[in-house]
């Protein structure tokens, strides 16, 4: 697996890395290259040579040594053409995100162009260093105007069918994967049906019938491991969370932070579009002075509803992009239910709370979701952090997280 870690978009700084493992769960070994190879597509030719196609605007081919752990040759420029109908990137409307293949003796490179509202382009040549001809293989925004389909790569099934995995940027909801059929026309892999995105289409024929599956979302926290739907917002402190101290609950122990941006053990999963709803039930019995425990939507900006412990008293607050909005004082309950509804219409999130698990009260304030953290979707977030040093001994027990696509 190859990837880059750029310091800044469009700059000539950063690193290219190769990661290797015998199995997906690791352990992984990372080799960091001193060279900067932006948006790399790793390619193993049938003569044993190894290459990376890379670049933004201009595309280059760089040969690696056969162990793929170091650069062998200097980068060779293979493409520096621009598309007159691209506006999104201004002066930077060449291609990027390159993936290389060798099919029937020809070299193919698939690339996105035009940014969020762009399209997918394919290059082909009889020689890896070119010259390359090009063709737009999909340009359609009908499924989510004005955003087009781009990025991704091609795969051939055992039965000979070809498919393309591609994505569409949907703003704060995130980048949504699409599976597109491929039809070869005059030696070009054309995507979709008659040049258009396919909203409903027969599934790939993989030789067997499988049950319909959906990504994991809801969690009753009854297992000993977190499900694959969860990601920590920072590298977690594994001493500060547990699924076993109280079976059936996710216990989040407080770890010092000034605000949610710095709260280390924040457990998240992506919101989904066009609308989705997440709810949690939290036992707040063991919060300590200064603890803020709750549920919200995290990105920049972010917002949440939480219980804030102050001495022996508690209050329910809403925080919207750092501004605290007090809603209920003198909360006596030891449990709170919090619900968030997210919509791609105007990219808003609305918040609700309950003290009995039955009747939910809306909060007259909403989050205007944004993308202050580039390209990453907004996320549902479960958290507990202390604003005071003596609050580090407090903890919140999350009974469950339940997701509905309302």
N, C-alpha and C positions, 0 to 999 in steps of 0.2 A: 504494500500500500504506500503510495506516495502522496505528499501534500506539502503545501507551503504555509508559512506563518509570517505574513507580511506585517511590517510595522505600520505601513500606511498605503492606502490604495493608490496605485499608479506610481509609487516610488520604487527606486532600485535598491531597497533595503529589505532585509528579512532573511529567511532561511528556507531551504528545501530539505525535507526529511523523508527517509524511507523507514517504514516500520515492518517488522517481520515477526511471524509467530507460526508455530506448528498447528495451532488450533485457535478458533476465534476468541476463546476466553483467555488466551495468553498462556504463559507470560510473553510479553512483546519486547522486542529489542528495537531501539530507535537509533538510526544513524543520521546525524545532522550534517548537512553539506554546508560548506562556506559560501557556495554560490547561491544567488537569488534566482529562482526559476518560478515565475508567477503562474498560478493556475496550472499545475503540471498534469500532463496525461502520460502515464508510464506505459511503454509499449515494448513487448518482446517480439522481435522479428523471427521469422522461421529459419534464418541462418545463424541464430544464436546471439545476434547483436541486440543490445538494449538501448532504448532511446527515451528521451522525454521531450514531448512537444509542449511549449509553454509560451506565455506572453499575454499582453493586453494591448490591443491595437495592432502592433506588430506581432507576428508569430515566429517562433524559432524552434529548431530541432537541435538538441544537444545529445551526443552519444555518451552513454555511461559505460563503465567497465562491466564485464560479463557478470560479476557478482552483484551489480546494481547498487554498490555501496560508495561509489565515487565517480566523478566526472572524468571521461577519457578525452573528449574533444572540446573544441570551442563551439559556442552556439552559432548556428547557421540560420540566417533570416530566410524564411520561406514565404512570407505573406506580409504585405504592407498596403493593402487596398482598403478603401473606405466605401461605405454605402451612402449614396446621396439622399436616400429617404429616411435616414436615421437622425432623430433629433435628441433623443434622450440623453446621450452622453456628450452632447456638444462636440467638442473637438476629439473626444475619445470614443468614436463610434466604430472602431474596428472590432475585431473578434477577441474572445477570451474563452476560458473554460473548455479547452480543447481535449478531445478524446480521439485516439488513433486506433485504426483497425487495418488489417490486410485481408481483403476479400477477393477471391478469384484473381489473385496476382496483382491487384491494384491497392494502393494506399488511400484510405479514406480518413478524413479528419472532420468530426462534427463539432460545431461551435455555436454558441449563442451570439447574437449581435443586436444592438439597439436597446439593451437594458431591459427594464421592467416591461416596457411596451413593445418589446422587440420580437425576434423571430429566430428560427434555427437554420443554420447554414451548413452545407457539406462541401468539403474540398476533396478532390481526388487527383491522383497522379500515378504514373507508372514507376516513378522514382521517389524514394522517401524525401529527397531534397527538392523535388519539384522539377519543372514548373507545375503548379496546381491550377486546375479550373474549379469553378464554384457554382453552386446552385442553392437557392433558398428551398428548403424541403418542408417547411411549414411556416405559415404566417397567418395567424388567426387569433382573434380576441373574443370570439362569440360567446365563450363560456364564462367570461368575467371581464367585460370591457372596462377600460381600454387595454388591459394587460394581456400580453401575448404569452406564448409557450416557448420555453427555452431551457438551456442546460441539459444535462442528462446524457444517456448513452444507449447503444443498440445491443440487442442480444438475439441469438438464434436458438430456437427450441430444437429438441431432438427430432421432431417431425418435419423440420425444415422451415417452419414459419419464423418470421422476423417480427420483433416488437421493439418499441422504443420507450424507455422510461424518461420522462421529461417533467418539468415543473412549471408552475404558474405562481407568480408573486401576488399575494392577496393582502398586502400591507400588514397592519398589525395582527391579522389573523395568522399570517405566516405563509410560507412557501408550500404549495399544495402539490403533491406528486400526481402525475397523470400517466396512464399506461396507454400507449398509442400503437395501433397496428401499422405495419410497414409494408408497402408495396413497391417492389423494384420496377422502375420505369426507365428504360434506356440506360441502365447501369447506375441509376440514382435511387437511394432509399427514401421514398416519399412517404410522409407521415399522415395519419388520419384517413379520412374518407373524402375523396374529391377535394383535397387541400384544406379540409376543415377538421377541427377538433371533434372527437367522438364523445358524446356525453354518455350514451348507453351503447354497449357493444358486446358481442359474445366473448366470453372469457378465453384466454389462451388454452389451446388443446395440449395438455401435458400428459395425456395418456391415461388419466384416471379422473374420477369424480371426487371432489373434496367438499366437505361442509363449508358453508359460508362462515368466514371468520372476520372479526372486527378487532381493531387494536384494543389492548387492555386500557381501561380507564378507571372505573370504580374499584375501590379497595376497602375491604372490611378489616384489614390488618390482622388477619388470623394466621398468616404464615410466618416463617422464621426469616424470610428474605423479602426485600422489597421487589415489587414487580418491575418489569422492564419499562413501564410507562413513566417511572419516576426518575428525575434527575435532581441532584443537589445544585443549588445556585453557586456555591463555592465548594472547594474541596472540603468534605465533611470532617468534623471532629467526631470520630467513631466512639469516643467515650461519652458523647453528649446526646446519643439517640439509641433507642432500643425497641425491639419488637417482642422481647422475651421477659422483661421485668414485670410487665403486666400483660399477659397473653390476651390477644384480641385488641390491643391498643398500640398505636405508634406514640411512644413517649419521646417528646422533645425536651431536652434539658437546656436551660438557658446558658448562652455564651455571650459574653460582653459585646455590645454593639451600640453605636450611637443611633442607628436607624435601620430600616429594613435593607437598605443598600449594603450595609456592612454585616448583616446578620448571617453568620456562617452556615448554620444548619437550617437552611430554608429549603423545604422539599417542594418540588415543582413538577408540573406536567403541562403540555401545551393546551391552550384553548383550541376549540375547533369551530369551523364555520359551516354554514352561514350564521348559525347561532348555537350556543351551548350554555349549559348551566352546571355549576358545581356547588355541592353542599358539603359541609362538615359538621360533626358533632364533637365538642371538646369538653372534657372534664377539666375544670380550672381550679379544683380543690387545693392543689399544692403550689399555686403561684406564690411567689415571694415579692416583697416590696420592690417596685421598679420593673417587674415583668410586664411584657407586652406580648400577648399570645392571641393569634387569630388566623384569618384567612383572607386572601385577596387576589389581586391580579398584579403580576410583576412584569415590568419593563421600565423604560424611562419615557413618560412618567409612570408611576405606580399608584395603587390605592388599595386600602384594606379596611376591614372592620375587625376590631380586636377588643379584648378585655385588658384594661390596664390596672395593675395592682398598685395602690398607694397606701403604704402602711397596712392597716387592717381593712381598708375599704377598696371597692372596685368600681370602675365605671366602664361603660362601653364607649369606644371612640371610633370615628372614622378618620383615617388619614388619607388625604388626596395630594400626592406629589409633595409630601413633607409638611403639609398644613393639616394640623389636627382639628377635627370637628367633633366636639363632645355631643353625645346623643342621650345617654342615660346615666344618671348618677346613682350611687348607693345600690349597686346590684347585689342581691342577696343569694341568688342562685349559684350552685356549684357546677352548672353546666350551661353551655350556650351553643346554639345552632346558628350557623352563618351560611348564607347563600349568595352566589354571584351569578348574574346573567349577562352573557356577552353576545353582542350582535355585530355583524359586519356592516350593517346599515349605520352609517356615520361613525362606525368603530367606537361604540360606547359599551361601558360595563356599569350595571346597576347592582346595588347591594341591599341585603335584607338580613335581619337577625330575628331570632326567636329565643324565648326563655322557657318554652315548654315543648318545643319540637313539633308543634302543630300549627300555631298561628305565627306567621312571619310579618314583621313590620318593615316597610320600605324606608330607606334613608333618602332624604330629598337632596341627594348630591350624586353625581355620576362621574365616572372616569372617562375622559376623552383619550382613548388609547392611542399611543404613538409608537415610534420606532427609534427611540434615542439610542438603543443598542442595535446597530445596523443588521438587517436581514434576519433577525431572530424574532420569532413570534412572541406575543404576550403569553403569559403562563399563569395558571392557577398556582397559588403559593400558600403553603402551610408553614407557620413559623412560631417561634418563641424566643424573644431576646430580652435581656435586662438592660435598662438604662442606668441602673445603679449597681455598684460593685457587690452589695449584699444580696442582689437578686440572682446570683449565679447558681444558688442552690435550688431555685424554683424549677418546676417542670409542668408541662401541659400534656395531657393524655388525649390524643385524637382517636375517637372511637371508630370513625369511618370517614371515607371520602366517597361521595356518590355523584356520578356524572350522568347527565341526560342531554340529548341533542335537541333541546326545545328551540 
